[in-house]
Amino acid sequence: MTANTRVALITGSTDGVGRRVAERLADGGATVLIHGRDQARGERLLADIRKAGGTGDFLPADLLAEELKGSSVTANCLHPATYMDTAMVRDSGVSPLSSVEEGADAILHLARSGEMAGRTGLYFDGLRESRANAQAYDTAARERLRTLSLALTGLA
């Protein structure tokens, strides 16, 4: 699989490792969909990508899982690395344990690896397939979270 044949939605891509992944995928020829809560940061990243010759669009953060069901879109969860050297980690007073590049490599593995074609609903810890907390597989808990999230954000 090559990036130039893909459209990539990168959640949380307005800062940190998500931003790095979006930049690298765009540099590789992918059309990137920037996704995050901060519209201004998303638009700045989009401008940077376009200035470098890439293509993309900004999508504000929302809940998409149900809307993607039955489509050809694959969606997997990933814990890219532990305590990456990001502003959020440094600002919390925690010493980084891994680099943003390590996190980006794990994300790009899922985005670019041919072995991921058609595989969806999986959880990865770094470069290896793993299991999330049992609660993540609880359909009722996920629906409660979705309902509460929509209510708290005024989208219900």
C-alpha angles and dihedrals in degrees: 000000000000126000093232091067094053145076109214126201108201113191117213090016101144093087145012121001093352090058091049091051092049091051093048094047091048090048087053092055102262121137103239128209107207111214128186149108098262111076094188094053090045092052092047091052091047090052091050091050093049092046088056090052099261130127130230150125137225123242119185115235116271139135112285107162097100093042091055096049112121094014126113090253116115118213124190134168123235138187094200100190142331121267095342117201095265132137091253092055095043092046090053091058094245119136111239114248098187139024131253086240091060089052092046091050091054092049093046090050089062093043098047108025115111089211088069095061109127094359112125140161094039132134124222132192104203108310097342132082110244143157124268123218110299090247089067089067094049106107093198092050091050091051091049090051092049092048093047092045092052091047094048093049093046092244096115 
